[in-house]
Amino acid sequence: MTHHILVVEDEVVTRIMVSGYFENQGYTVSQAADGKEMHQIINQQHVDLVLLDVNLPGEDGLSLTRELRGKSDVGIILVTARTDSIDRIVGLEMGADDYVTKPFELRELQVRVKNLLWRISRAQKEMHRLASSGQEDDNIVSFNGWTFDINRRALSKGNDAVKLTKAEYEMLVAFTSNPNRVLSRERILNLISHRVDAPNDRTVDVLVRRLRNKIEVEPKKPQLFVTVHGEGYMFAGK
């Protein structure tokens, strides 16, 4: 099956160059110059991965990332000309899976696309395996008053439901499947599809902070998602 990539870039030369390159690599490629065109394509066709420029006319790439992640599990790689790490961290906060900084090598971009598509596929297979294995009750986890239904991707406490992004859901599955065990950042990254391959990777820290804000009674004094300094994190909810 051919993967469908959507290139969202307002610079015509760059958009045509990137699109042509991935078409030559065997991908199905669509192009959009701004957020409006992006939404039109996504509403009409299945898209596996979006290469999304941060600096777009009208609504910028960070805002579009947040919108996409709120309603879709599509892979998102941000393309930015900025060098400030704050932009990259904000991109992860919004739900991007990876980022690349201009100017970039097309071969490097291809590797990132290939790796992300592979991670998404692997994570989907693992989620399907967990959802279909054993009895349904085995896939309902309870901790500290919370109920986490893995099959339905639902997290609730009493009558209050909490919405989880794809990455938050995958991370919570990883934690609840390994209670009271210290997981290194690398181990956690291997259990989720949401990943950035960079020396200063902040993906895990960002996602843990988001889960703490949604689940912990006092996020700044976490009792469930415990930091083990120098090693990683431990889920102490079971």
ZALOVO-642376 format. One record per atom (N, C-alpha, C, O): residue in three letters; x, y, z. Coordinates in steps of 0.02 Angstrom, whole numbers, padded with zeros to 5 digits, always signed. Each point is the difference from the previous one (the first is absolute). Layout:
# ZALOVO-642376
ALAXYZ
...
This chain:
# ZALOVO-642376
MET+00042-00060+00000
MET-00042+00060+00000
MET+00044+00062+00000
MET+00046+00006+00040
THR-00060+00041-00084
THR+00039+00062-00005
THR-00023+00050+00052
THR-00060+00013+00007
HIS+00107+00015+00030
HIS-00017+00050+00050
HIS-00013+00067-00034
HIS+00031+00018-00050
HIS-00077+00019+00079
HIS-00019+00066-00027
HIS+00029+00055+00044
HIS-00014+00004+00059
ILE+00056+00038-00089
ILE+00032+00055+00034
ILE-00029+00066-00024
ILE-00009+00009-00060
LEU-00005+00035+00106
LEU-00025+00067-00017
LEU+00054+00051+00017
LEU+00019+00006+00059
VAL+00004+00031-00109
VAL+00051+00051+00010
VAL-00035+00068+00006
VAL-00030+00024-00048
VAL+00035+00007+00106
VAL-00032+00066+00012
VAL+00056+00051+00005
VAL+00034+00005+00051
GLU-00026+00034-00104
GLU+00056+00047-00006
GLU-00020+00057-00046
GLU-00024-00012-00055
ASP+00034+00074+00077
ASP-00020+00056-00042
ASP+00053+00020-00050
ASP-00016+00035-00049
GLU+00079-00056+00058
GLU+00052+00015-00048
GLU-00006-00050-00058
GLU+00011-00060+00009
VAL-00028+00086-00068
VAL-00016-00044-00057
VAL+00059-00045-00019
VAL-00010-00059-00011
VAL+00069+00087+00008
VAL+00059-00039-00021
VAL+00013-00058+00048
VAL+00011-00057-00021
THR-00013+00073+00086
THR+00011-00052+00051
THR-00054-00053-00003
THR+00014-00060+00004
ARG-00077+00082-00011
ARG-00056-00047-00002
ARG+00006-00048-00059
ARG-00010-00060+00007
ILE+00025+00087-00065
ILE+00006-00042-00060
ILE+00060-00047+00006
ILE-00004-00058-00020
MET+00060+00083+00046
MET+00060-00040+00008
MET-00012-00060+00047
MET+00017-00057-00017
VAL-00047+00071+00075
VAL-00012-00053+00049
VAL-00051-00050-00027
VAL+00008-00060+00007
SER-00061+00086-00038
SER-00052-00044-00027
SER+00027-00045-00055
SER-00014-00060-00001
GLY+00053+00089-00044
GLY+00029-00040-00053
GLY+00047-00054+00025
GLY+00001-00055-00026
TYR+00037+00072+00077
TYR+00047-00048+00028
TYR-00037-00061+00028
TYR+00019-00057-00013
PHE-00072+00069+00053
PHE-00036-00056+00030
PHE-00042-00038-00050
PHE-00010-00060+00008
GLU-00013+00093-00060
GLU-00034-00036-00054
GLU+00048-00048-00034
GLU-00018-00057-00016
ASN+00080+00079+00006
ASN+00051-00043-00030
ASN+00018-00059+00045
ASN+00024-00052-00024
GLN-00036+00060+00089
GLN+00014-00054+00048
GLN-00059-00049+00006
GLN+00003-00048+00038
GLY-00057+00061-00076
GLY-00056-00046-00002
GLY-00059+00018+00044
GLY-00047-00039+00007
TYR+00048+00099+00024
TYR-00055+00021+00042
TYR-00054+00035-00041
TYR+00014+00028-00053
THR-00075-00029+00077
THR-00052+00042-00027
THR+00006+00068+00036
THR+00002+00002+00061
VAL+00001+00052-00099
VAL+00013+00066+00030
VAL-00053+00050-00021
VAL-00017+00005-00059
SER-00008+00033+00107
SER-00044+00056-00013
SER+00034+00064+00025
SER+00044-00004+00043
GLN-00065+00061-00069
GLN+00031+00064+00018
GLN-00052+00049+00025
GLN-00057+00001-00024
ALA+00077+00041+00072
ALA-00042+00053+00025
ALA+00044+00060+00016
ALA+00055-00007+00025
ALA-00081+00067-00039
ALA+00038+00061+00011
ALA-00016+00032+00068
ALA+00038+00043+00024
ASP-00093-00064+00007
ASP-00019+00029+00064
ASP-00047-00048+00037
ASP-00016-00054-00024
GLY-00006+00076+00084
GLY-00043-00042+00040
GLY-00066-00016-00032
GLY-00026-00055+00009
LYS-00003+00103-00045
LYS-00064-00011-00032
LYS+00004-00057-00050
LYS-00043-00045+00000
GLU+00094+00046-00043
GLU+00008-00053-00049
GLU+00016-00066+00034
GLU-00023-00053-00022
MET+00061+00056+00077
MET+00016-00061+00037
MET-00063-00034+00025
MET-00008-00061-00009
HIS-00037+00100+00040
HIS-00062-00029+00026
HIS-00044-00029-00055
HIS-00032-00051+00009
GLN+00031+00084-00066
GLN-00040-00024-00056
GLN+00023-00070-00022
GLN-00040-00044-00012
ILE+00106+00036+00007
ILE+00027-00065-00021
ILE-00012-00053+00052
ILE-00021-00056-00017
ILE+00033+00072+00080
ILE-00008-00050+00054
ILE-00073-00021+00007
ILE-00014-00057+00017
ASN-00032+00104-00029
ASN-00071-00017+00005
ASN-00024-00043-00058
ASN-00051-00034+00005
GLN+00089+00034-00059
GLN-00022-00037-00059
GLN+00038-00065-00010
GLN-00025-00046-00032
GLN+00085+00041+00059
GLN+00042-00058-00012
GLN+00033-00025+00065
GLN+00006+00038+00048
HIS+00014-00102-00048
HIS+00038-00026+00056
HIS+00073+00021-00007
HIS+00031-00010-00053
VAL-00004+00040+00104
VAL+00070+00022+00000
VAL+00037-00035+00057
VAL-00025-00001+00057
ASP+00083-00028-00071
ASP+00038-00035+00051
ASP+00048+00046+00038
ASP+00012-00010+00059
LEU+00014+00060-00094
LEU+00051+00043+00032
LEU-00002+00069-00032
LEU-00008+00008-00060
VAL+00015+00043+00103
VAL+00001+00070-00023
VAL+00068+00030+00013
VAL+00024+00000+00056
LEU+00007+00027-00109
LEU+00061+00040+00007
LEU-00024+00073+00004
LEU-00021+00028-00051
LEU+00025+00001+00109
LEU-00034+00063+00013
LEU+00049+00056+00017
LEU+00034-00002+00051
ASP-00032+00052-00094
ASP+00044+00057+00012
ASP-00028+00043+00057
ASP-00061+00011+00004
VAL+00104+00012+00039
VAL-00022+00040+00057
VAL-00022+00070-00022
VAL-00051+00026+00023
ASN+00090+00004-00068
ASN-00013+00069-00021
ASN-00045+00001-00061
ASN+00024+00001-00057
LEU-00089+00000+00068
LEU-00049+00001-00054
LEU-00040+00065+00002
LEU-00008+00029+00054
PRO-00018-00007-00110
PRO-00043+00059+00001
PRO-00066-00017+00035
PRO-00025-00056-00007
GLY-00003+00103+00043
GLY-00061-00015+00037
GLY+00016-00040+00062
GLY+00042+00020+00041
GLU-00075-00075-00033
GLU+00011-00042+00059
GLU+00067-00036-00006
GLU+00014-00032-00050
ASP+00028+00037+00103
ASP+00067-00029-00005
ASP-00001-00075+00014
ASP-00051-00028+00020
GLY+00109-00003-00032
GLY+00005-00072+00006
GLY-00012-00027+00070
GLY-00025-00055+00008
LEU+00043+00093+00043
LEU-00011-00022+00069
LEU-00074-00006+00016
LEU-00023-00048+00030
SER-00015+00099-00050
SER-00072-00001+00011
SER-00033-00057-00039
SER-00045-00034+00024
LEU+00068+00025-00086
LEU-00028-00054-00042
LEU+00017-00068+00030
LEU-00041-00046-00005
THR+00099+00040+00035
THR+00019-00063+00033
THR-00048-00016+00056
THR-00023-00057+00006
ARG+00007+00107+00034
ARG-00046-00010+00056
ARG-00069-00021-00026
ARG-00032-00044+00028
GLU+00009+00075-00082
GLU-00065-00018-00029
GLU+00000-00071-00026
GLU-00047-00038+00013
LEU+00100+00020-00050
LEU+00005-00067-00028
LEU+00000-00053+00055
LEU-00035-00050-00004
ARG+00076+00063+00055
ARG+00007-00051+00053
ARG-00064-00007+00041
ARG-00012-00053+00030
GLY-00029+00105-00029
GLY-00062-00004+00037
GLY-00051-00046-00031
GLY-00046-00023+00033
LYS+00055+00008-00098
LYS-00050-00042-00034
LYS+00029-00057-00041
LYS-00038-00037-00031
SER+00104+00030+00031
SER+00030-00050-00044
SER+00065-00028+00030
SER+00034+00033+00039
ASP-00018-00095-00058
ASP+00062-00032+00019
ASP+00052+00004-00055
ASP+00051-00036+00002
VAL-00062+00078-00052
VAL+00046+00005-00056
VAL+00070+00019+00025
VAL+00007+00038+00048
GLY+00044-00065-00082
GLY+00068+00018+00018
GLY+00014+00072-00020
GLY-00021+00023-00053
ILE+00057+00013+00096
ILE+00014+00071-00013
ILE+00075+00013+00009
ILE+00027-00011+00054
ILE+00005+00035-00107
ILE+00069+00023+00005
ILE+00001+00074-00015
ILE-00019+00021-00054
LEU+00040+00019+00103
LEU+00004+00072-00009
LEU+00064+00018-00037
LEU+00053-00028+00014
VAL-00059+00075-00060
VAL+00058+00026-00036
VAL+00007+00073+00019
VAL-00045+00041-00011
THR+00102-00024+00040
THR+00009+00069+00024
THR+00068+00028-00019
THR+00050-00036-00002
ALA-00049+00101-00011
ALA+00063+00034-00014
ALA+00029+00029+00064
ALA+00056+00026-00001
ARG-00093-00031+00055
ARG+00022+00029+00062
ARG+00050-00046+00036
ARG-00004-00061-00008
THR+00048+00090+00046
THR+00050-00040+00037
THR-00014+00000+00075
THR+00033-00035+00037
ASP-00082+00075-00015
ASP-00016+00004+00071
ASP-00033-00065+00023
ASP-00051-00020-00028
SER+00080-00012+00079
SER-00027-00063+00024
SER-00070+00007+00028
SER-00037-00049+00003
ILE+00018+00109+00018
ILE-00067+00011+00027
ILE-00052-00020-00052
ILE-00051-00030+00018
ASP+00062+00047-00081
ASP-00047-00018-00053
ASP-00008-00075-00005
ASP-00056-00026-00010
ARG+00111-00010+00016
ARG-00003-00073-00006
ARG-00038-00030+00059
ARG-00041-00045-00010
ILE+00054+00070+00069
ILE-00035-00025+00059
ILE-00075+00015-00005
ILE-00041-00043+00015
VAL+00024+00104-00037
VAL-00071+00018-00008
VAL-00032-00046-00052
VAL-00057-00021+00008
GLY+00094+00005-00061
GLY-00026-00046-00051
GLY-00016-00067+00029
GLY-00052-00030-00017
LEU+00095+00004+00061
LEU-00013-00064+00033
LEU-00061+00006+00046
LEU-00041-00045+00003
GLU+00037+00101+00031
GLU-00058+00012+00045
GLU-00065-00003-00040
GLU-00050-00026+00023
MET+00052+00055-00083
MET-00060+00002-00042
MET-00018-00068-00028
MET-00057-00011-00020
GLY+00105-00035+00018
GLY-00015-00067-00024
GLY+00039-00023-00061
GLY-00015-00053-00027
ALA+00066+00091+00006
ALA+00041-00022-00057
ALA+00040-00062+00020
ALA+00017-00008+00058
ASP-00002-00035-00107
ASP+00038-00060+00012
ASP+00075+00011-00009
ASP+00040-00035+00031
ASP-00022+00081-00074
ASP+00070+00011-00016
ASP+00007+00069-00030
ASP-00050+00034-00013
TYR+00111-00012+00003
TYR+00012+00064-00032
TYR+00066-00002-00038
TYR+00044-00039+00016
VAL-00039+00081-00066
VAL+00062+00008-00037
VAL+00010+00074-00013
VAL-00048+00036-00013
THR+00110-00015+00016
THR+00016+00071-00006
THR+00029+00016-00069
THR+00045-00036-00024
LYS-00070+00088-00007
LYS+00028+00023-00064
LYS+00067+00033+00011
LYS+00011+00031+00053
PRO+00035-00037-00101
PRO-00003-00043-00060
PRO+00010-00073+00020
PRO+00040-00015+00045
PHE-00074-00031-00079
PHE+00006-00070+00017
PHE+00020-00040-00061
PHE-00011+00021-00057
GLU+00040-00079+00069
GLU+00016-00047-00054
GLU-00061-00043-00014
GLU-00031-00025+00047
LEU+00014+00018-00110
LEU-00059-00039-00017
LEU+00006-00073+00023
LEU-00050-00031+00018
ARG+00111+00005-00020
ARG+00009-00070+00023
ARG-00013-00006+00074
ARG-00028-00050+00023
GLU+00048+00101+00016
GLU-00013-00001+00072
GLU-00075+00003+00012
GLU-00026-00035+00043
LEU-00008+00078-00081
LEU-00073+00006+00008
LEU-00033-00065-00018
LEU-00048-00021+00034
GLN+00072-00013-00086
GLN-00029-00065-00019
GLN+00008-00051+00057
GLN-00046-00038+00013
VAL+00104+00038+00019
VAL+00012-00046+00055
VAL-00048+00013+00057
VAL-00027-00046+00030
ARG+00016+00110-00014
ARG-00046+00018+00054
ARG-00071-00020-00017
ARG-00037-00025+00043
VAL+00017+00035-00106
VAL-00067-00020-00022
VAL-00007-00076+00005
VAL-00050-00025+00027
LYS+00098-00011-00052
LYS-00002-00073+00001
LYS-00003-00026+00072
LYS-00040-00045+00015
ASN+00082+00073+00029
ASN+00001-00023+00069
ASN-00066+00014+00036
ASN-00024-00042+00038
LEU-00004+00102-00050
LEU-00062+00017+00033
LEU-00057-00045-00023
LEU-00039-00024+00040
LEU+00035+00012-00105
LEU-00052-00044-00027
LEU+00007-00071+00029
LEU-00050-00033+00014
TRP+00111+00011-00006
TRP+00012-00066+00029
TRP-00021-00002+00074
TRP-00031-00048+00022
ARG+00048+00101+00015
ARG-00019+00002+00071
ARG-00075+00003+00009
ARG-00028-00033+00044
ILE-00006+00071-00087
ILE-00073+00004+00003
ILE-00031-00068-00013
ILE-00046-00021+00035
SER+00071-00014-00086
SER-00026-00066-00017
SER+00012-00049+00057
SER-00045-00039+00017
ARG+00104+00041+00013
ARG+00016-00045+00055
ARG-00044+00014+00060
ARG-00026-00047+00032
ALA+00016+00111-00016
ALA-00041+00018+00058
ALA-00073-00021-00011
ALA-00033-00024+00046
GLN+00008+00032-00108
GLN-00069-00020-00015
GLN-00008-00075+00008
GLN-00051-00023+00026
LYS+00100-00016-00048
LYS-00003-00072+00007
LYS+00000-00020+00073
LYS-00036-00046+00021
GLU+00078+00080+00019
GLU+00003-00016+00072
GLU-00065+00018+00035
GLU-00024-00038+00042
MET-00005+00096-00060
MET-00063+00019+00031
MET-00055-00050-00019
MET-00042-00018+00041
HIS+00043-00005-00103
HIS-00049-00050-00022
HIS+00010-00065+00037
HIS-00049-00033+00019
ARG+00112+00014-00009
ARG+00014-00062+00037
ARG-00026+00004+00072
ARG-00031-00047+00025
LEU+00044+00104+00007
LEU-00022+00009+00069
LEU-00076-00001+00005
LEU-00029-00027+00046
ALA-00003+00059-00097
ALA-00073+00005+00001
ALA-00034-00067-00013
ALA-00056-00011+00023
SER+00090-00033-00060
SER-00032-00062-00020
SER+00022-00060+00041
SER-00027-00055-00009
SER+00074+00064+00054
SER+00026-00057+00039
SER-00039-00008+00065
SER-00018+00049+00032
GLY+00005-00112-00013
GLY-00031-00014+00064
GLY-00072+00025+00005
GLY-00032+00014-00050
GLN+00008-00010+00112
GLN-00067+00024+00012
GLN-00002+00075+00001
GLN+00051+00033+00012
GLU-00109-00005-00025
GLU-00006+00073-00002
GLU+00019+00032+00066
GLU+00030+00054+00001
ASP-00048-00087+00055
ASP+00016+00028+00065
ASP+00075+00007+00011
ASP+00022+00043+00038
ASP+00017-00086-00072
ASP+00073+00004+00008
ASP+00027+00064-00029
ASP+00057+00020+00016
ASN-00095+00013-00058
ASN+00022+00061-00032
ASN-00030+00062+00032
ASN+00000+00055-00029
ILE-00026-00063+00089
ILE-00025+00057+00039
ILE+00044+00006+00062
ILE+00002-00045+00042
VAL+00033+00100-00037
VAL+00048+00011+00055
VAL-00029+00052+00048
VAL-00024+00052-00021
SER+00028-00067+00085
SER-00025+00047+00050
SER+00058+00021+00046
SER+00040-00041+00021
PHE-00037+00106-00007
PHE+00052+00025+00045
PHE-00021+00067+00029
PHE-00022+00045-00036
ASN+00029-00039+00101
ASN-00014+00063+00035
ASN-00067+00033-00020
ASN-00004+00061-00008
GLY-00047-00102+00000
GLY-00065+00026-00018
GLY-00012+00008-00074
GLY-00055+00016-00022
TRP+00107-00026-00018
TRP-00004+00006-00072
TRP-00017-00067-00032
TRP+00019-00053+00026
THR-00054+00054-00082
THR-00013-00060-00040
THR+00026+00013-00071
THR-00020+00047-00033
PHE+00065-00091+00011
PHE+00030+00007-00066
PHE-00020-00060-00042
PHE+00023-00056+00011
ASP-00068+00068-00059
ASP-00025-00052-00045
ASP+00043+00001-00063
ASP-00009+00042-00043
ILE+00055-00090+00039
ILE+00047-00002-00057
ILE-00037-00012-00065
ILE+00017+00030-00051
ASN-00066-00076+00052
ASN-00037-00015-00062
ASN-00033+00062-00029
ASN+00003+00012-00060
ARG-00033+00028+00103
ARG-00038+00058-00023
ARG+00042+00064+00001
ARG-00024+00054-00018
ARG+00086-00060+00039
ARG+00044+00058+00004
ARG-00032+00055+00043
ARG+00003+00059-00016
ALA-00032-00081+00072
ALA-00038+00047+00042
ALA+00030+00002+00070
ALA+00015-00051+00030
LEU-00008+00112-00004
LEU+00024+00010+00068
LEU-00052+00041+00038
LEU-00022+00053-00024
SER+00002-00077+00083
SER-00053+00035+00036
SER+00011-00007+00075
SER+00033-00046+00024
LYS-00063+00093+00012
LYS-00001-00002+00074
LYS-00070+00019+00021
LYS-00019+00058-00006
GLY-00019-00107+00030
GLY-00069+00013+00014
GLY-00038+00014-00065
GLY+00002-00040-00046
ASN-00036+00096+00044
ASN-00036+00019-00060
ASN+00040+00047-00045
ASN-00025+00023-00052
ASP+00087-00009+00071
ASP+00041+00046-00038
ASP+00047-00038-00047
ASP+00041-00041+00023
ALA-00046+00053-00088
ALA+00043-00031-00049
ALA+00056+00048-00019
ALA-00010+00061-00004
VAL+00068-00088-00008
VAL+00058+00040-00019
VAL+00022-00021-00070
VAL+00012-00059-00014
LYS-00006+00107-00030
LYS+00020-00014-00068
LYS+00076-00007-00004
LYS+00037+00041+00027
LEU-00014-00094-00060
LEU+00071-00012-00009
LEU+00020+00005-00073
LEU-00037-00024-00044
THR+00094+00054+00030
THR+00026-00001-00068
THR+00027-00069-00014
THR+00007-00041+00045
LYS+00009+00028-00107
LYS+00028-00065-00019
LYS+00063-00015+00041
LYS+00008-00055+00026
ALA+00037+00103-00022
ALA+00063-00011+00036
ALA-00011-00010+00074
ALA+00032-00042+00031
GLU-00078+00080-00001
GLU-00016-00008+00071
GLU-00029-00069+00013
GLU+00016-00032+00050
TYR-00060+00010-00094
TYR-00031-00066+00006
TYR+00053-00054-00003
TYR+00001-00045+00043
GLU+00043+00048-00092
GLU+00052-00050-00007
GLU+00046-00001+00060
GLU+00020-00054+00023
MET-00004+00113+00004
MET+00044+00003+00058
MET-00034-00029+00061
MET+00032-00035+00040
LEU-00097+00049-00031
LEU-00036-00027+00057
LEU-00005-00076-00004
LEU+00004-00034+00051
VAL-00013+00008-00111
VAL+00001-00073-00010
VAL+00067-00028+00021
VAL+00003-00051+00034
ALA+00051+00084-00055
ALA+00067-00023+00018
ALA+00011+00000+00075
ALA+00027-00048+00027
PHE-00049+00101+00006
PHE+00009+00004+00073
PHE-00042-00051+00037
PHE+00026-00035+00044
THR-00090+00031-00062
THR-00045-00046+00037
THR+00017-00073-00014
THR-00019-00044+00039
SER+00053+00031-00094
SER+00021-00069-00015
SER+00064-00018+00037
SER+00020-00059+00002
ASN+00013+00109+00027
ASN+00063-00011+00036
ASN-00001+00035+00067
ASN+00043+00042+00014
PRO-00092-00058+00030
PRO-00005+00035+00064
PRO+00059-00014+00046
PRO+00027-00055+00001
ASN-00007+00107+00035
ASN+00054-00006+00050
ASN+00066-00023-00030
ASN+00041-00030+00034
ARG-00032+00044-00098
ARG+00064-00015-00033
ARG+00028+00065-00028
ARG-00036+00039-00031
VAL+00100-00029+00041
VAL+00032+00060-00027
VAL+00011-00009-00075
VAL+00031-00048-00022
LEU-00059+00094-00016
LEU+00008-00002-00073
LEU+00045+00058-00022
LEU-00012+00057+00017
SER+00064-00074-00053
SER+00044+00052-00026
SER-00036+00039-00054
SER-00049-00024-00028
ARG+00074+00083+00012
ARG-00030+00039-00054
ARG+00002-00038-00066
ARG-00048+00001-00038
GLU+00104-00035+00026
GLU+00006-00038-00063
GLU-00051-00057-00002
GLU-00029-00013-00053
ARG+00019-00020+00110
ARG-00048-00054+00002
ARG-00071+00026-00013
ARG-00038-00031-00037
ILE+00022+00088+00067
ILE-00066+00030-00012
ILE-00009+00019-00073
ILE-00053-00012-00029
LEU+00105+00041+00000
LEU-00004+00020-00071
LEU-00011-00060-00045
LEU-00034+00005-00051
ASN+00062-00062+00070
ASN-00009-00060-00040
ASN-00070-00029+00006
ASN-00019-00042-00041
LEU-00020+00065+00091
LEU-00067-00026+00010
LEU-00054+00046-00031
LEU-00059-00017+00001
ILE+00080+00074-00026
ILE-00048+00046-00030
ILE+00022+00020-00070
ILE+00059-00007-00017
SER-00106+00031-00022
SER+00018+00021-00069
SER+00021+00073-00002
SER+00033+00022-00047
HIS-00052+00016+00098
HIS+00014+00073+00003
HIS+00072+00009+00021
HIS+00017-00010+00058
ARG+00027+00028-00106
ARG+00070+00003+00017
ARG+00037+00051-00043
ARG-00017+00011-00058
VAL+00067+00020+00088
VAL+00045+00044-00036
VAL+00070-00026+00010
VAL+00023-00006+00057
ASP+00012-00009-00111
ASP+00069-00023+00005
ASP+00046+00060+00000
ASP+00021+00024-00052
ALA-00004+00000+00111
ALA+00043+00058+00006
ALA+00040-00006+00065
ALA-00025-00028+00049
PRO+00086+00055-00048
PRO+00042-00005+00059
PRO-00032+00030+00063
PRO+00008-00027+00054
ASN-00047+00081-00062
ASN-00031+00033+00057
ASN-00074-00017+00004
ASN-00042+00043+00011
ASP+00027-00106-00020
ASP-00070-00023-00003
ASP-00036+00016+00065
ASP+00023-00017+00055
ARG-00080+00051-00061
ARG-00041+00017+00058
ARG-00069-00034-00003
ARG-00044+00015+00040
THR+00036-00060-00089
THR-00066-00029-00011
THR-00029-00032+00062
THR-00057+00014+00019
VAL+00095-00058+00014
VAL-00026-00036+00058
VAL-00017+00048+00056
VAL-00053-00006+00031
ASP+00097+00054-00017
ASP-00013+00048+00054
ASP-00064+00040-00013
ASP-00040+00011+00045
VAL+00031+00009-00108
VAL-00060+00039-00019
VAL-00063-00042+00011
VAL-00048+00024+00029
LEU+00050-00087-00051
LEU-00059-00043+00006
LEU-00015-00018+00073
LEU-00059-00002+00020
VAL+00111-00011+00019
VAL-00011-00014+00071
VAL-00031+00060+00034
VAL-00046-00007+00041
ARG+00070+00067-00057
ARG-00029+00060+00030
ARG-00074+00007-00019
ARG-00040+00020+00042
ARG+00024-00036-00104
ARG-00070+00005-00021
ARG-00044-00050+00037
ARG-00056+00017+00020
LEU+00081-00079-00011
LEU-00039-00049+00037
LEU-00008+00020+00073
LEU-00053-00008+00029
ARG+00106+00035+00000
ARG-00004+00024+00069
ARG-00053+00054+00007
ARG-00040-00001+00048
ASN+00039+00048-00095
ASN-00049+00054+00003
ASN-00072-00025-00005
ASN-00046+00031+00027
LYS+00036-00086-00062
LYS-00067-00026-00010
LYS-00022-00049+00055
LYS-00059-00007+00013
ILE+00108-00026+00018
ILE-00017-00056+00045
ILE+00018+00012+00073
ILE-00038-00018+00045
GLU+00096+00049-00033
GLU+00024+00008+00069
GLU-00043+00050+00039
GLU-00025+00049-00029
VAL+00016-00061+00094
VAL-00036+00047+00043
VAL+00040+00064+00006
VAL-00027+00055-00005
GLU+00093-00062+00015
GLU+00046+00057+00001
GLU+00056-00014-00050
GLU+00049-00033+00016
PRO-00057+00058-00077
PRO+00049-00014-00053
PRO+00072+00016+00019
PRO+00047-00034-00022
LYS-00037+00086+00062
LYS+00069+00019+00019
LYS+00027-00044+00056
LYS+00060+00003+00015
LYS-00103-00045+00015
LYS+00021-00048+00050
LYS-00027-00068-00020
LYS-00044-00028+00034
PRO+00069+00000-00089
PRO-00029-00061-00029
PRO+00007-00061+00046
PRO+00052-00012+00030
GLN-00107-00026-00026
GLN-00001-00062+00037
GLN-00007-00061-00045
GLN+00016-00056+00021
LEU-00039+00067-00082
LEU-00010-00055-00047
LEU+00057-00008-00049
LEU+00028-00054-00008
PHE-00010+00109-00025
PHE+00054-00001-00049
PHE+00063+00028+00034
PHE+00012+00061-00001
VAL+00027-00106+00029
VAL+00055+00020+00044
VAL+00065+00005-00040
VAL+00017-00045-00039
THR+00019+00099+00049
THR+00066+00009-00032
THR+00052-00038+00040
THR+00006+00008+00060
VAL+00032-00051-00094
VAL+00056-00035+00030
VAL+00063+00031-00030
VAL+00020-00017-00055
HIS+00010+00062+00093
HIS+00055+00041-00027
HIS+00057-00043-00027
HIS+00025-00046+00032
GLY-00005+00064-00092
GLY+00055-00035-00032
GLY-00021-00064-00035
GLY+00041-00031-00035
GLU-00105+00010+00043
GLU-00021-00064-00030
GLU-00061+00007-00045
GLU-00002-00029-00054
GLY-00049+00068+00076
GLY-00060+00006-00041
GLY-00061+00013+00042
GLY+00001+00044+00043
TYR-00055-00081-00055
TYR-00063+00010+00036
TYR-00029-00067+00022
TYR+00014-00052-00029
MET-00055+00056+00082
MET-00034-00060+00024
MET-00073+00016+00013
MET-00016+00053+00028
PHE-00028-00098-00048
PHE-00071+00008+00013
PHE-00017-00036+00065
PHE+00007-00061+00004
ALA-00029+00098+00046
ALA-00013-00027+00067
ALA-00075-00003+00015
ALA-00019+00005+00058
GLY-00021-00014-00108
GLY-00072+00002+00010
GLY-00033-00067+00011
GLY-00061-00004+00007
LYS+00100-00050-00006
LYS-00029-00067+00010
LYS+00039-00036+00055
LYS-00017-00057+00016
